[in-house]
């Protein structure tokens, strides 16, 4: 008599169920890992811009010539300097060129929107904040903002 070869339907179904359970656990962890890697673009960019603005201030005794444009060029997608965040710089409170706020907003216009909902800021006093837009994918994935630092891990760890 021949020995039966192959797998039964039950054995295959159990294997598929085990793989599905492992994927259900691994996928959210992997997604957060990728997201944390993308956050580094914002934090590194903001830190670099802060240094450049302080150097500009040392030379010019102000942070720029107009309220919407600080004295240094913002990184952008056309020069391939950034992929996930849009950087902007504005003069600080009171419309004076003696203070500034640099913002990295998640999502590129016409490009990668995977970081939409994240916003990181820094000012001339090195005050760092993180804002997560309510209802965004970031908020739905358990990320929350932090008014005291750059949140680089869920829920709002600095």
C-alpha positions in Angstrom: 0.0 0.0 0.0 1.2 3.5 -0.9 1.9 6.1 1.8 -0.2 9.3 1.2 1.9 12.3 0.4 1.2 16.0 0.8 -0.6 18.1 3.3 -4.2 18.0 4.4 -6.4 21.0 4.1 -6.5 21.4 7.9 -2.7 21.6 8.0 -2.5 24.2 5.3 -5.2 26.3 7.0 -3.4 26.2 10.4 -0.2 27.3 8.7 -2.0 30.2 7.0 -3.6 31.2 10.3 -0.2 31.3 12.0 1.3 33.4 9.3 -1.6 35.8 9.4 -1.3 36.2 13.2 2.5 36.9 12.9 1.8 39.4 10.1 -0.8 41.2 12.2 1.7 41.7 15.0 4.7 42.5 12.8 3.1 45.0 10.3 2.2 47.7 12.8 5.7 47.5 14.4 7.3 47.7 11.0 5.1 50.7 10.0 6.1 52.6 13.2 9.8 51.7 12.6 9.6 53.3 9.1 7.7 56.3 10.4 10.4 56.9 13.1 13.0 56.8 10.4 11.2 59.5 8.4 10.9 61.7 11.4 14.7 62.0 11.4 14.4 64.1 8.2 12.4 66.7 10.1 14.5 66.8 13.3 17.8 66.9 11.4 16.6 69.5 9.0 15.2 71.8 11.7 18.5 71.5 13.7 20.5 72.3 10.7 18.3 75.3 9.8 18.6 76.6 13.3 22.4 76.6 13.2 22.3 78.3 9.8 19.9 81.0 11.1 22.1 81.7 14.1 25.1 82.1 11.7 23.0 84.4 9.6 22.1 86.4 12.7 25.7 86.8 13.7 26.5 88.3 10.3 23.3 90.5 9.9 21.9 91.1 13.3 18.5 89.9 12.2 16.9 86.6 11.0 15.8 87.8 7.5 14.4 90.5 5.4 10.8 89.5 5.1 8.3 87.9 7.6 7.6 84.9 5.4 11.2 84.2 4.3 14.0 83.9 6.8 17.6 84.6 5.9 18.5 81.1 4.8 17.1 78.9 2.0 14.7 76.2 3.1 15.4 72.7 1.8 12.9 71.5 -0.8 12.0 68.6 -3.0 13.2 70.1 -6.2 16.8 69.9 -5.0 16.1 66.4 -3.6 17.1 67.6 -0.1 13.8 66.4 1.5 11.2 63.8 0.7 8.7 63.7 3.5 8.4 67.2 5.0 7.9 70.8 3.8 10.0 73.4 5.6 8.9 76.9 6.3 10.3 79.8 8.3 8.5 82.9 9.7 9.5 85.7 11.9 8.4 85.3 15.5 5.9 87.1 17.6 5.2 90.7 17.0 6.4 90.7 13.3 10.0 91.4 14.2 13.1 90.0 12.6 14.6 89.3 16.0 12.9 86.0 16.4 11.8 83.1 14.2 9.9 79.8 14.1 10.9 77.1 11.7 8.3 74.5 10.9 8.6 71.0 9.3 5.1 70.0 8.1 4.6 66.3 7.1 3.7 65.7 3.5 5.1 67.1 0.3 2.9 69.1 -2.1 2.3 66.7 -5.0 4.5 64.1 -3.5 4.8 61.8 -0.5 2.0 62.2 2.0 3.0 59.4 4.4 3.9 61.8 7.1 0.9 64.0 6.8 -0.4 65.1 10.2 3.0 65.6 11.7 4.3 69.1 12.4 7.6 69.9 14.2 8.7 73.4 15.2 11.8 75.1 16.7 12.4 78.8 17.5 15.3 81.0 18.3 15.2 79.9 22.0 15.5 76.3 21.0 11.9 75.5 22.1 10.9 72.4 20.3 7.2 71.3 19.8 5.4 68.4 18.1 1.8 68.8 16.8 -0.2 65.9 15.5 -3.3 66.8 13.5 -6.5 65.3 14.8 -8.0 62.8 12.4 -4.8 62.3 10.5 -3.3 58.9 9.9 -0.7 59.7 12.5 -3.3 60.4 15.2 -5.2 57.3 14.2 -2.1 55.2 14.6 -1.7 56.4 18.2 0.8 59.3 17.8 0.1 62.4 19.9 1.8 65.7 20.0 4.1 67.1 22.6 4.4 70.8 23.4 7.8 70.4 25.1 9.9 68.4 22.6 10.0 66.6 19.3 8.0 63.4 19.7 10.0 60.6 18.0 8.2 57.6 19.4 4.6 56.7 20.2 2.6 58.0 22.0 4.7 61.2 22.6 8.1 60.2 23.8 11.0 62.5 23.2 
